[in-house]
Amino acid sequence: MAAAVAPHGLHHVTAIAEDPQRNVDFYTTVLGLRLVKRTVNFDAPDTYHLYYGDESGKPSTLLTFFPWPGVDQGRQGTGLTTATAFSIPPETLGWWQTRLRDLGVDADAPVARSDEEVLRLRDPDGLVIELVASDGDSRSGWDGAAAVPADNAIRGLFSVTMTEQDLDPTAEMLNGLLGMEYGHNTTDRTRFMMSGQEGGTDDGTAVDVLPSKASRGLQAAGTVHHIAFRAPDRETQARWRLELIDAGIQVTEILDRQYFTSIYFREPGGVLLEIATDQPGFTVDEPLLELGQHLKLPPWLEPNREQIQNSLPTLRVPPPTPEEVDR
């Protein structure tokens, strides 16, 4: 069954962490991403939901976290998204390798993967992050308060890797039901490509599926919770939801996530997928220069603000630099 609608690319990846302050410190001061929204898990509001991305948190640049203090350590394995890759300018690969080494980050030496150079690292919870030397990525990245020069900054999401016991059922969903095209293969993985957005960037459009005989993974700290694909608007999202239901897929209702609307479903191997709209975005409830500086709650949780704030640990977030304020 061919899809009538198809995703434009990756919208965001959401993962699980243990310590919220350690998470903020790593992603803002080591990788140089901007904390664009400090809110809570709408389904468990005693837990933060932290969003990192470029200056405004555009779709295809976002990595988000549920930091649950005391959560068990996860285990990589099948049925999980096992790597989240960001794009960097090719000439900066050596710079990033040196930076990570000097900061004591757990990172491997760069390796060649097909026609790509990949630097793999692990965050403090063990989450696997890859920096891919990607030529021609037109996104500007974020050159905020982390001593990462603008020319070296992470551009945004490049791809995700799903590890599966059986490739075929997942491939059937990605290619047939979700309208992704087969891309280049390597000896260990199959790539699926999304079309990109008309008139926009084609970056952040790859999904790699890695068949494995490993045991099933355990979703907890240091693992990905779900991956989200882009829908341009709610109308397209609603059409997509009906297509999935017609195909016999169990799909949630359209849920209001304040900065986008979402539907959720699982692919055959067990990975939780989301379709999220591009709009309204992160400036809907705070100005661009103040993104990530304050705890933001949706209207239905605002009456419980005092109780929610008292249940959350205090976070220290790098303030905007003078250069940002002067923009």
N, C-alpha and C positions, 0 to 999 in steps of 0.2 A: 504494500500500500504506500503510494507516494504521498508526501506531505504537501498540502496546499499552502501552508505557511511554514517558514523555517527561521531559525535563530540567526541574528546578525553577528553573533560572537559571544564571548564570555562577558557576563555582567559583573559577577563577583564570585569569590570563593570564600566560604565561611569555615573556620577551623576552631578547635578547642584548645584552650590554654589553661594553665593552673594559676599563675600569679598575674593579676592585671597590671601592676606597676612594672614588673619585669617585661611583660609583653609590650607596654608602651615604650619603655626604654630601648628595647631591641629594634622595634620597627621604625621608630622615629630617629633615634640617634645612630644606629648602626646602618640600617638600610636606607634611611633618609626619606621614608614615606611620610606623608602628612596625616595626622589624626584628624579626619574630617568630620567625625561625628562620635560623640560620647553619649550613648543612650543605654537602654536596657533591653534584655531579651523580652520581647513583648509577651511571650508565653511563660516566662519565669522572671518577673521583674526584680527579683532580689539579686540578679546577676547582670553585670555589664554586657552590652553589645558594643564593641569598639570597631570602627571602620577606618581603614587606612587607604590612601590613594594619592592621586595627584592634587594639584592646588584646590580644585573644586570637587574632587571625588567623582570624576566622570565615570560612567560605565566603561568597563574593560580595564580599569586601573585598580580595582578595589579588592583588597583582602580584608576580611572581617573576622572577629573572634568573639567567642563566648568564653570568658575567663572564669572558671569555676574553682575557687580556692579549695584545695583538698581533693580534687578529682583524681581518680586513679590514672596511672600512666597507660596510654594506649599502646597498641601493637600494630605495626604495618602488616599487611597481608591482603588476601583477595577480598573482593567486595568493597574496597575502599578506593578513594582517590589518594594516590600515594606520592604525588609530587605536584607542586604548583610552580610554574615557571614564569619569570618576568623577563621582559626584553631590556637589553642594555645595548648601547652603541658598541660595535665590534672592537673599536680601538681602545675601549676602556676595560677590557677583560683583565689585563695585567694589573691595572690600577685597583680593580675590585679584589683581585686575589691578594694583593699586598695589604689593602685595607683590612680585609677579613682576618688575615694572619696577624697583623699588628694589634687588632682588637681581641684576639684570642677566640675567634669564632670557629666552631667545628666545621671545617670545609675541606673538600677534596681538591686535588689539582684539576684544572680544566681538561675535558676530554672531548674528542670529536664524536659527533653523533650524526651520521649521514653528512649533510653539508653544513651542520651547525657546530659551534663550539659551546660547550655547556660547563658552567661552574656550579657544582652542587654543594649546598651548605645545609646546616640544621640549626633551627632556632633553639632557644633555651629549653623548650619542651620536647625537642626532637623532631619537630615538623620539618619535612624535607622541602626546601626552597631551591629552585634552580634559576641561575642567571644565564640567559641565552644571548649570545652575541648575534644580534639581528640587524642586518643592514636595511636601511630604508624605512625604519619606523619613524613616522613623522610626529609622534606625540612628544610633548615637551618635558614631561616628567615634573618633578617637584624639586626646587632648589632652595629649600627653606633653611631650618636651623641646625642642620646635621653635618656641616662641613663637607657636603657632597657638592662639588661644582656642577653647575647646570649642564655642562656638556657631558658629564659622567652619570647623571641621574638616571635612575630606573624609569623606563618609559611607561610601563603598564604591564598587564598580564600578557603572556605570550601563549601559554598552553596549560593544560592539565593532563595528568597521566592517571588513568583508571587501571587498576590491576584486577584481572578477572580469571576465574578458573576456566571459563569457557568463553572464547571470543565471539562465537557466532550469534548467540541471542542478543548480546549487547550491540554487535555490529548491525544486526537487523533493525534494532530500534534507532540507532544513530543515523543510519543511512536511509532506511525506508520510512520510518515514522517521523523522524526529526529532520529529514531532508539534508543531512550532511553528505558531502562528497568524499570519496576515498582520496586520500593524499598519498604521499610517498611512504613506503614501508621500509623498515630496517629489518635486520635479522631477528629482532626481539619484540617489535611493536608495529601496530598498524595505526596510521594517522587518519583522522577524519577532519575535514575542513568545512567551516561555515562560510557563508558568502560575503560577510562584511556588510556594512551599512552603505546604502546608495549615497554617493556624495561625501562619504566619510572615510575613516581609516579602515583598513583591512587587517589591522593588528589585533591580537587576542582572539584568533579564530580557529585555533587548533585543539583537538582532543586526541590524545594518544591512548590506545588500549594495549595493555601489556598482558598477554596470557601468562599464567604462572601456575605451578603446582604447589605453591606455598599454602599454608593453612589460612583459614579465614582470619582477617584482621579484627582487632578489637578497637572500637571507636571510643576514644577517651582523649586525655591530654596528648598533644603532639600529633593528632590526626585531623583530617578534614571531615567536617560535619556534612556539608553539601556543596554542590557547585550550581551556579545560576547562569542561565543563558538570557540573552537580550531579546526583548520584544519591544518594538518602537512605541507601542501605545496599548491601552487597555482593550481596545476593540480587537486588535490582532491577538492579544493574549486570550480573550474570550473565545475567539474562533479556534485557537490552538487547543484550548481546554476541551472544546466539543469534539475535536478530532481525536484527542487522546481517549476520551470516554467512548467514542464510537469504536475505537480499536480495542476496547476492553481493559484499558488501563485505569487503575484507581487514582483519581486526582482530587486534590482538595478543592474547596471553594476558593474564589479569588479573595485573598487576604490583604488587608490594608497594612503595609509596613511603613507608612508615613512618608517615606522618601521614594517609594515605588510600590506597586502592587505585585502580588506573587501567587503562583500556584506551585504545588509540590507533588511529585510522584517518584516512583523508584524504577530504575532500569532493571532488566532481568537479573543482573549479577548482584543487585542490592544497593548500589550507590544511589543516594538521595539526590534528585535533580530538582531544580527550581527554574521557573520562567519568570523573569522580573522585568517590569517596564522601565524604560529610560527616564521617565518623568514621574514626579515633579523634581527630584533631585534634592541635594542637601542644603541648599540655601532657602528652602521653603520656610524654615523656622529660625534661622540665624544668618547674619550677613557673612559674606565670604571671608573677611579678615578675622572673624571670630569663630570660624568652624573648629569644632573639637575642644573649645575652651570651657564649655558649660555643659552640665547634664541636661539633655533635652528629653522630654517625655511626650508621648502622644496625648491628645486631649482626654482620652478615656482613662489615662493613668495619672493625670495632673492632680486630681483631688487627693491622691495618696503620695504626693511628692515627699512630704516630711518623713513618712514611714519608709519609703523607698530609699531616700538619701541616707537615712540612719542605718540601713541594712548593707550599704555598699562601702567598701574601703575607700579612703581618700586617694585620689590620683594626682600626681604631679605631672603636668603636661608642659612641654616647652612652649613658651609664649611666642607670638610672631616676632620676627626680627625687625629692626628699624627699617631695613630695606623693603620688607613686605608692607609695613605700615605706610611707607611713602609711595607705594605704587598707585 
